[in-house]
Amino acid sequence: MKKTTAPISKAAQRAGKGSTHKSPSTIVICQGLGCLAQGGEETINAVERTIQNSNGKKSLPGRILSFSHCLGLCDKGPAMLVDGKEHTALDPGRAREIIDRIK
């Protein structure tokens, strides 16, 4: 799986809206210092474990995972975006629940 550090674009957030074809869900996890200092590394590890299949390989059917240097949500971290929707004050358990709800 290729990790990127580019911020999510507005076009990527809108991708697939109104379409009959379901676009993959886009997950962007913040790797900024503010989020990491508030437990972001544990949250990142939990998300990566959640998307691993039983063979230990990354399995992302219907999901695109990327990383951002900063999402601008430092005071609310750890944070991630799922299809442009903010999820803040994450802990590993809550992050796993959010990822598991993606169809």
C-alpha positions in Angstrom: 0.0 0.0 0.0 1.4 3.4 -1.0 1.3 6.1 1.6 0.9 9.7 0.5 1.2 12.9 2.5 -0.9 15.1 0.2 -3.9 16.8 1.7 -7.3 15.6 0.5 -8.7 17.8 -2.3 -12.2 19.1 -2.5 -12.6 17.2 -5.8 -11.6 14.0 -4.0 -14.1 14.7 -1.2 -16.9 15.1 -3.8 -15.8 12.1 -5.9 -18.7 9.8 -6.6 -21.4 11.9 -5.0 -24.6 11.7 -7.1 -23.2 8.8 -9.1 -24.7 5.4 -9.4 -21.2 3.8 -9.2 -20.0 3.6 -5.6 -16.6 5.2 -5.3 -14.1 3.9 -2.8 -14.2 5.6 0.6 -11.3 7.9 1.2 -9.6 7.8 4.6 -7.1 10.5 5.4 -5.3 10.1 8.8 -3.4 13.1 10.3 0.3 12.5 11.1 0.9 16.1 12.3 2.8 16.6 15.6 -0.3 17.8 17.4 -2.2 14.6 16.6 0.7 12.4 17.2 1.3 14.0 20.6 -2.3 13.2 21.6 -2.1 9.5 20.8 -2.2 9.6 17.0 0.4 6.9 16.5 -1.8 4.4 18.4 -4.8 5.4 16.4 -2.9 5.0 13.1 -1.7 1.5 14.2 -5.3 0.5 15.1 -6.6 1.6 11.7 -3.8 -0.2 9.9 -4.5 -3.4 11.9 -8.3 -3.1 11.2 -7.7 -3.1 7.4 -5.3 -6.0 7.4 -6.6 -9.3 6.2 -5.9 -12.6 7.9 -2.7 -13.1 5.9 -1.3 -9.9 7.3 -1.5 -8.1 4.0 -3.3 -4.8 3.6 -6.9 -5.3 2.4 -8.7 -2.2 1.4 -11.8 -3.2 -0.6 -13.7 0.0 -1.2 -11.2 2.1 0.8 -8.3 4.4 0.0 -6.0 5.1 2.9 -3.7 8.0 2.9 -1.9 10.2 5.4 -1.6 13.9 5.8 1.1 16.0 7.4 -1.6 18.1 9.1 -5.4 18.3 8.7 -5.6 21.6 10.6 -7.4 19.9 13.5 -4.5 20.0 16.0 -6.6 21.1 19.0 -9.1 18.2 18.3 -6.6 15.4 17.6 -6.0 12.6 16.8 -8.1 13.3 13.7 -9.0 11.7 10.4 -11.3 12.4 7.5 -13.6 9.8 6.0 -15.0 10.9 2.7 -14.4 14.5 3.8 -16.2 14.1 7.1 -14.1 15.1 10.2 -13.6 12.5 13.0 -11.7 14.0 15.9 -10.6 13.2 19.5 -10.0 9.6 18.3 -8.8 6.7 20.3 -7.9 3.4 18.8 -11.3 1.8 19.6 -13.3 4.6 18.1 -11.1 4.7 15.0 -11.7 1.0 14.4 -15.5 1.4 14.8 -15.5 4.2 12.2 -13.4 2.1 9.7 -15.6 -1.0 10.3 -18.8 1.0 9.4 -17.5 1.8 5.9 -19.3 -0.4 3.4 
